[in-house]
Amino acid sequence: MKNMVIDKIINNNIISAYDEQGKEVVIMGRGIGFGQRPGKPVDTSKIEKVYQIKNQTVAEQFKELLSNMPLEHIQISNDIIAYAKKHLQLKLNQNIYVTLTDHINFAIERYSQGIKPENALLWEIQRFYTQEYELGKYAVELLKERLHIQFPADEAGFIALHFVNAEYGTDLSAALKFPNLLKDILKIVMEELQIELDEQSLHYERFVTHVKFLLQRVYKKELLLEEEKELEELLSNKYKREYDCSKKVAAYIEKATETRISGVEVMYLAIHIRRVTMIEE
């Protein structure tokens, strides 16, 4: 990180600069911008974190966001993201630096005003996004440790949704819909096939994971194309119950998202329904 040159002073603790390759970076460090000016070398001894954000729009949003935010809030958000990447090895969209930092700052402001919103999706988040919810709990514990703020479980759920958003590459409005869609899809499968699903089984976990990525493809408009007609017909004849159930699930998703589900998506969904029902039966 040598030979970096200051581009802009955002505040006393945040600057933008150009690295050795001439690429723009955002740098955080206590006092790193104090008494400095554009064109001067960066004081590398004060660097705490270097953000290399490739998307220019996201980078500009991030700089604007950080300009009037307490350094402690930025550090907490950064530490939560670093924990997610290191310990859970999550692949996250860079938007997480903007969305999570903004959310944590806003949550702290709400708390100081005595506002504690309820999370109507908390049960579904705990059930379907266990890894992300554990991250939310870690974040809540970190906020308690650093700022002595005791957030309820609802806040852990809100934070979890930001990781769902960053993990699946959707926007937050889609992430908010995912838990209820998952709950309804599982209900359709159980009612159509008259079975109870074992939430502890590996096949259940694989089925839920498949549905999560199906919903991701729906919202990103990246659905699989029609190219397995013969296999679709074979499957619909051999496993008619599961295939019919898959079609009902697809019809529900189409209605809820106003997106057409391709035949090949229906087929793969039927295969996963077959696997999970074989275990239950």
N, C-alpha and C positions, 0 to 999 in steps of 0.2 A: 504493500500500500504506500510505497514511496512516490515522490514527485507528483502528488495530486495538487491541483490548483483550484482555489475557491471560485465558484461561479456566482453564487448568490448567498447572502446572509438571510436565513429565514427567521431566526431569533438567536438569542445567546447560546442556545443548546443544539440548534439544528442548522446545517448549511447544505447547499448543493455544491457539487464540485465535479471536476473532470478527472478521471483516473489516468493511468499511464497510457491506456489505449485511446484516450480521448472520449470515453463513454461517460455519460452523466451518472452520478451516484448521489444518494442522499445520505448524509452522515450525521449521526447522533453522538453527542458527548457533552458532558457538563462544562459550560464555558467555552465551547469550541468556536463559537461565533463572536464572542465578546471582544470588542476592539479590533476586529478583523475587517477586511474589505476585499471585494472581488479582485482576482488576479494574484493574490498572495498565496504562498504555499500553505497547505493544510497542516496544522499542528497535529501530527500523528500520535503524539503522546496522550492526547485527549479523546481519541476515537474510542467509542464504546460499541458502536454498531454501524455497519455500512450496508445500506439498502441498494441493491442493484435491480431496479424495476425496469423491465424491458419495454412494457407498454407505456408510451408517452402520456396517454390520457390518464392512466392510473397513477403515473409518477407525478403529474401536475395536481391531481386530486389529493395525493398523499402529502405533497408539500403544503398545499393550502390548509389541509386538515391539521398538520403539525404546528402551524405558525402560532396558534393561540392556545395550545394545549400544554398542561403541566407535564414536565419531563417524566415524573413518576408514573403517570398513566400510560405514556408511550412505552416505558421500560417494562411495565407489567404485561402489556399486550405482546410486546416482542418476546418476553420470556415464555408466555403461554404458547405462542406459535413455535418457538424453538423447541419446547418440550414435545409438542405434537409431532414435529418432524423427527426429532432424535429418538424418542422412546416409543412412539407408535408408528413411525416411518410413514406418515401420511404424505401423499402427494397433493399439494394445495395450490390452487390458483393464487397468483400474486395479489389479487383483489383482497385477500384476507387481511393484508396489512392495513388497508383502508377501512374495510367494513368492521373488523373486530376492534381496532383502535378507536374508531368513532363510537361503536356501541358501548365499549367499556367506559369511555369518558362520559357518555350520555347517561349510562346506568348509575355512575357515581353522582352525577348532578341530580338525577331523580331521587336517589337515596337521601341526599342532603336536604331535599325538599319534603321528605317524608312520603314520597310516592313509591309504592311497591306493587307493580302490576302482576296480576295472576297469569300464569301460562296455561292456557286452555289445552295445549297439546302435550303437557308434561308427561302424562302416562304413556302416550304413544311414542314420544321421544325416548323415554327410559326403556321401552320394550323393543323398539326397532332400531334404534341408533345408540346401542349400549356403549360403544367405543367413544363416540362423540360426546355422549352424556358424561362419561368418566372424565373427559377433557374439561367439560363444563364445571364439574365438581372440583377438579384441580384448580381451575381459574378462580372459583369462589374461595377456595382455601388460601390461594395466593393473595387475593384481595384482602382477606381477613388478616393474614400475616403481615402484609406490607402497610395497609391503610387502616386496619382495625375496623373494617366494615363487615358486618355479618349479613350476607345476602341469603335469601331463602333458596330452596331447591328450584323454584321457578326460574331464577336467574341462570342457574346451571343449564337449564333447558334452553333458554334463549341463546346462550353462548354456544351450545351444542349445534344449534341450527346454522350458525355462521360457519361452522366447520363442515356441515353437510353441504352448504352452499359452495364453499371453496373446494371441497373434495369432488363433488359431482359436476362442477363447472356450470351450475345453473344460477339464476338470480334468486334473491331471498324470497320473493313471492312464490316461486316454485318450491323452494325448500320448505316453506310453510305448509304447502299442500301435501307433500310427500307422506307424512305420518298418517293422516286420515285416509289417503288413497291406499296405503299398505294395509291398514286395518280393514277397510272395506273389501279389498281383494281377498284377504285371508278368510273373511266371513263368507264370501261367495263360494270359495273352494270348500269350506267345511259344510255349508248348507247344501250345496249341489251334490256332494259326494257322501254326505251323512257321516262325517268322521270328525274326530277331535285331533288336532295337530299337536305333536310333542315339541314344545318350544326348545327343549334341550338337545334335540337330535341334530346330527350333522346335516341330514337331508333338508330339515326345516330351515336351517341357517343358509344352506345353498339356495333354497327356493326364494327366501326373502332377499338374498343378495342379487339373484337373477332379476327379481321384480324391481329392485332399486335401480339397477342399471337399465332395465327396460324403460322405467319412468324418466331416467336421465336422457336416454335416446329420444324419447317423445319430446321432452322440453327443448332439447338441442336440435331437434329435427334431423336426427341422424339414424333413423330406423333402418333395419336391414331390408334389403330389396328382395322382391319376389324372384326366387331362383331355384326352389326345391319342390316343384309341383308334384313330381312322382312320389317323393318321400312324404309330402303332406298327405297325399291320398292314401298311401300305405298306413300311415300313422292314424288317420281318421277312421280307417276300417278296423285296424287291430286294437286300438285303444279308444273306442268310441266315447265312453264315459268321460275320460280325461280330456279328449279333444273337444267335446261339447262344452265341458266346463271351461276350458281354455278360451273358447269362443265367447262365452258369457263374460269372462273376465275382460277380454279384449273389447267387447261391446261397452262395458262399464267405463273402461279407460277412454275409449273414443268419445263417449258422451261427456265425461268429466273434463277432458282436455281439448275437445274439438279437433282431434287428430286421428287420421285413419291408421289402423294397425295392420301391417302387412301379413299375408298368409304365413310367411316364414317365421315371423315373430310369434304368431299363434302356435305354430308347430313347436318351436323351442319352449314356449310356455307350457305346452301340453306334456313335453318330455319331463320337465321339472315337476309338474303336478303328478305325473305317473310315479316318479321316484319317491316323492314325499308320501304319496298314498300307499305305495307298496309297503313301506315301513310301518305305517299306522295300521294297515290291515293284517 
